[in-house]
């Protein structure tokens, strides 16, 4: 389908090249494999995180790479498993569609990508990874692919709900970054990308985590939903 970007078809070889590169063989997380969504729906609400989780010692946790496909209910299309992490994405999109259809005559979908593909739950691990031999290059090579995915996914709106992901997009992580420049658009009340011809003008929301102990409070969450709807109406 023309509105679907298959990360597996387009970028699997590049990702495998990173994991099979001898210079990265001593990096701790390599043995766990990588994890990434297979499909991104173009012109969707694109939620951006930092990397897939890994629960060491968990009963069903395996050291293997995978591509995952989720439907719009956040369920695995193969086994029907629902992942709590994606429930907020589903809720936001459903609530936006209550209004979005009124002015666009269409529904909007959601998609999700992580900027990094290695599997690790603790975010502070990135700081440790940067100190490992070739760790900075390992991160940088993943970000190069993430940038290509972003460009090819042609999102309608980007929602970044992770501080590390924000820094990697903006270029504050010791110059390891995708390097987008952002401008605050006073009419939209949020940021837009201004230095990439493929993504120029796309609205971007930088927000706190949507799930977990440090998730947005209810009031901020309501404002986020309202604001995304407002921006979609404007563009």
ZAMARGU-4260 file (C-alpha; in steps of 0.2 Angstrom, whole numbers, plus 5000, padded with zeros to 4 digits):
<rodrens>
0) 5000/5000/5000 | 5006/5017/4996 | 5002/5024/5013 | 5012/5011/5022 | 5031/5012/5025
5) 5038/4995/5028 | 5054/4997/5039 | 5057/4979/5037 | 5058/4980/5018 | 5067/4996/5017
10) 5079/4996/5031 | 5082/4979/5038 | 5098/4977/5029 | 5105/4993/5035 | 5100/4988/5053
15) 5107/4971/5051 | 5124/4979/5045 | 5125/4988/5062 | 5122/4973/5072 | 5134/4962/5062
20) 5148/4975/5062 | 5163/4968/5071 | 5167/4985/5078 | 5151/4984/5088 | 5153/4966/5094
25) 5159/4971/5111 | 5144/4982/5115 | 5134/4974/5129 | 5116/4976/5121 | 5121/4969/5104
30) 5118/4951/5110 | 5099/4955/5114 | 5096/4960/5096 | 5085/4974/5090 | 5067/4978/5091
35) 5057/4990/5079 | 5040/4992/5072 | 5038/4985/5054 | 5026/4997/5047 | 5023/5016/5049
40) 5007/5023/5042 | 5011/5039/5032 | 5002/5055/5036 | 4998/5049/5053 | 5001/5055/5071
45) 5019/5049/5073 | 5023/5046/5092 | 5042/5045/5095 | 5051/5036/5109 | 5069/5032/5112
50) 5071/5013/5112 | 5062/4996/5115 | 5062/4989/5132 | 5071/4974/5138 | 5066/4965/5155
55) 5081/4955/5160 | 5076/4939/5168 | 5058/4940/5163 | 5051/4923/5159 | 5046/4926/5141
60) 5061/4938/5137 | 5072/4932/5123 | 5088/4938/5115 | 5082/4940/5098 | 5079/4953/5085
65) 5061/4957/5079 | 5049/4968/5069 | 5032/4970/5077 | 5016/4975/5069 | 5002/4983/5079
70) 4985/4987/5074 | 4976/5004/5078 | 4970/4996/5095 | 4988/4994/5100 | 4987/4975/5098
75) 5000/4963/5090 | 4993/4958/5074 | 5000/4940/5076 | 4996/4935/5093 | 4983/4948/5098
80) 4993/4954/5113 | 4989/4972/5119 | 5004/4982/5125 | 4999/4995/5139 | 5013/5007/5133
85) 5003/5011/5117 | 4986/5013/5125 | 4988/5032/5126 | 4992/5033/5108 | 4976/5024/5104
90) 4966/5035/5116 | 4973/5051/5109 | 4969/5046/5091 | 4952/5040/5095 | 4947/5056/5104
95) 4955/5067/5090 | 4945/5057/5077 | 4929/5062/5086 | 4933/5080/5079 | 4945/5077/5065
100) 4932/5069/5054 | 4920/5084/5055 | 4933/5095/5046 | 4942/5083/5036 | 4930/5069/5031
105) 4944/5057/5035 | 4950/5048/5050 | 4968/5050/5056 | 4979/5035/5061 | 4994/5034/5073
110) 5011/5026/5071 | 5026/5024/5083 | 5045/5023/5081 | 5059/5023/5092 | 5075/5033/5087
115) 5086/5019/5093 | 5083/5000/5091 | 5094/4992/5104 | 5083/4984/5118 | 5085/4992/5136
120) 5072/4998/5148 | 5083/5010/5159 | 5086/5026/5149 | 5101/5031/5159 | 5109/5016/5150
125) 5112/5027/5135 | 5125/5037/5146 | 5134/5021/5149 | 5133/5015/5131 | 5141/5032/5125
130) 5156/5027/5136 | 5158/5010/5129 | 5171/5007/5115 | 5163/5013/5098 | 5147/5016/5108
135) 5144/5034/5101 | 5146/5028/5083 | 5134/5014/5087 | 5121/5027/5093 | 5125/5038/5078
140) 5123/5024/5065 | 5105/5020/5072 | 5100/5038/5072 | 5105/5039/5053 | 5092/5026/5049
145) 5079/5034/5061 | 5081/5050/5051 | 5078/5041/5035 | 5062/5033/5043 | 5056/5050/5048
150) 5058/5057/5031 | 5050/5043/5022 | 5035/5042/5034 | 5029/5060/5030 | 5020/5062/5047
155) 5006/5074/5048 | 5010/5078/5066 | 5025/5072/5077 | 5023/5069/5096 | 5039/5067/5106
160) 5036/5060/5123 | 5053/5056/5129 | 5067/5069/5134 | 5081/5059/5127 | 5072/5057/5110
165) 5069/5076/5110 | 5088/5079/5113 | 5093/5067/5100 | 5081/5076/5087 | 5088/5093/5092
170) 5106/5089/5094 | 5110/5091/5112 | 5117/5074/5116 | 5135/5078/5114 | 5133/5082/5096
175) 5126/5064/5093 | 5109/5069/5084 | 5098/5069/5069 | 5101/5088/5070 | 5084/5095/5066
180) 5081/5114/5069 | 5064/5119/5076 | 5055/5136/5076 | 5040/5140/5088 | 5025/5144/5077
185) 5015/5157/5086 | 4999/5153/5076 | 5000/5134/5079 | 5007/5137/5097 | 5020/5123/5095
190) 5036/5119/5086 | 5039/5116/5067 | 5054/5108/5059 | 5063/5121/5048 | 5079/5114/5041
195) 5074/5099/5032 | 5065/5101/5015 | 5056/5084/5017 | 5049/5089/5034 | 5048/5108/5034
200) 5033/5115/5043 | 5028/5098/5051 | 5021/5102/5068 | 5030/5094/5083 | 5024/5092/5101
205) 5038/5090/5114 | 5029/5082/5129 | 5032/5072/5145 | 5030/5053/5145 | 5012/5047/5142
210) 5013/5032/5153 | 5022/5027/5169 | 5026/5036/5185 | 5031/5052/5177 | 5017/5053/5165
215) 5008/5069/5161 | 4995/5074/5174 | 4977/5073/5168 | 4975/5092/5165 | 4991/5092/5154
220) 4985/5077/5145 | 4968/5085/5141 | 4977/5101/5134 | 4988/5090/5123 | 4973/5081/5115
225) 4965/5098/5112 | 4981/5106/5105 | 4984/5092/5093 | 4966/5094/5087 | 4968/5112/5085
230) 4984/5111/5075 | 4976/5098/5063 | 4962/5109/5060 | 4974/5123/5056 | 4985/5114/5044
</rodrens>
